[in-house]
Amino acid sequence: MSWITPSGGLIWHGRALRYRRLWTPFLQTIDHWLAQWQPPTSALLLLGASAGWSLPSRFLCQFRQIHAIDLDPLAPRLFRFNHAQALASSGTECTWSQGNFFNNTADVLKTYPDHAILFSNVLGQHALQINHIEQAERDFASLTHLLQGRSWASYHDRISGLADNARSELKPFLLTQRISAEALALRVARQGEWFDHSTTQILPASGDRLLIPWLIRKGRIQWVEAGSIKGTSEKSQLDSITI
């Protein structure tokens, strides 16, 4: 596996270290959102774990077992750098696999049938990784089918563009219906071209989803969508997301 990929590797980790302070509002919002997701299991399948730059340790520590999967060979070492002390204190066991979970999604889900699933800012990068938008959309459609009945959540890029082209008021907002990339751009942008990360269809057509602005580096902004799905045996816990 390469240490430099279209959306990760050394470049990504360097950016995370450089712009962590700029990320503070985004990280706080993700922390708050994850705190409200309470899956009915003590095991987590963490897909696209990377180094866990955007994951709060307190969220991870609620699980007794975590199995993480990522393409990046640097991910396990840097993840331990960010979270090992907290996980050790909570007694959380974390194991790793390296690879693209889309290559054997059904097998991965069968191997961890009792785990809640979190896609950690990864699905919006899938089309870039494989350089094939149509295949990425087919993968997402298959994934939605395979996840039926499972408790899962995802936060993923929807659109990205130049920060100067965004509207001045950059605050998270809640929607209860799916929004197209075009409609989202009209709502949050005042001009310019915006890149569609092909993730419109990931969450169901109806249901709460939080849209979050992320100043990922100077001059560049991404709008991230966050949502969770209850499993078929999961009792109702949260009817809405409080911002």
C-alpha positions, 0 to 999 in steps of 0.5 A, spaced: 500 500 500 502 506 498 503 512 503 500 517 499 493 516 496 489 521 492 485 522 499 490 520 505 496 518 507 502 522 509 499 528 505 493 527 510 496 526 516 501 532 515 494 537 514 491 534 520 497 536 524 498 543 521 490 545 521 488 542 527 486 548 530 482 551 524 478 544 525 476 546 532 469 548 530 468 541 526 471 537 531 466 539 537 460 538 532 462 531 531 464 530 538 457 532 540 453 528 534 457 522 536 455 523 543 448 522 541 449 516 537 448 510 542 448 504 539 445 498 543 452 494 543 459 494 546 462 493 539 464 497 534 466 496 526 470 502 525 471 503 517 476 508 514 479 509 521 485 513 519 489 516 525 482 518 528 484 525 527 476 527 527 474 522 532 473 524 540 477 519 545 471 519 549 466 516 544 471 510 542 472 509 550 464 507 550 466 500 546 469 494 549 471 492 542 473 496 536 475 493 530 478 498 525 479 498 517 483 502 513 487 502 507 493 507 510 499 503 513 500 509 517 493 509 520 494 504 526 500 507 529 498 514 528 491 512 531 495 509 537 498 516 538 492 519 538 487 514 542 492 509 545 492 512 552 484 513 553 483 506 550 487 503 555 484 507 561 477 504 559 479 497 557 477 498 550 480 492 545 482 495 538 484 490 533 486 492 525 485 490 518 488 493 512 485 494 506 479 497 502 473 494 505 469 495 499 473 489 496 469 484 501 464 488 504 459 482 505 464 478 508 467 484 513 459 485 515 458 477 516 465 477 520 462 482 525 455 481 525 454 484 532 458 490 531 455 497 530 458 500 524 461 507 523 464 510 517 469 515 519 469 521 514 471 515 509 465 514 504 466 521 501 473 519 498 471 513 495 470 515 488 477 519 489 480 513 491 478 508 485 477 514 480 470 511 478 464 515 480 459 510 477 462 504 481 462 508 487 455 510 486 454 502 485 458 500 491 454 505 496 447 502 493 450 495 495 452 498 501 445 500 503 442 494 502 447 490 506 446 494 512 439 493 512 437 491 520 444 494 522 445 499 527 450 504 523 452 511 522 456 515 517 459 522 517 462 524 510 463 529 505 458 532 500 461 538 497 467 542 497 470 548 494 473 555 495 472 558 502 471 565 499 465 562 495 461 560 501 456 564 504 459 568 510 455 564 515 458 557 516 453 554 522 451 547 522 444 545 520 439 540 521 435 537 515 430 531 515 430 530 508 435 528 503 438 534 499 441 533 492 448 536 491 446 542 487 441 544 492 446 544 498 450 548 494 445 553 492 444 553 500 451 554 502 455 557 497 454 564 494 458 563 487 463 558 484 464 551 482 463 546 488 465 538 487 460 533 488 463 527 492 457 523 490 454 521 497 447 524 496 444 517 496 448 514 502 443 516 508 435 514 507 431 519 503 427 521 510 430 522 517 435 527 521 441 528 518 446 534 520 450 538 515 456 541 518 461 546 515 469 544 515 474 549 514 479 543 512 485 548 510 486 555 509 482 557 503 478 550 502 471 548 505 467 542 505 460 540 507 460 534 511 453 530 512 452 526 519 447 521 520 445 515 524 440 509 522 437 504 528 438 497 527 431 493 527 432 491 534 434 497 537 429 501 541 428 508 540 433 513 543 433 520 540 428 523 536 432 529 534 439 532 534 440 537 538 445 542 535 
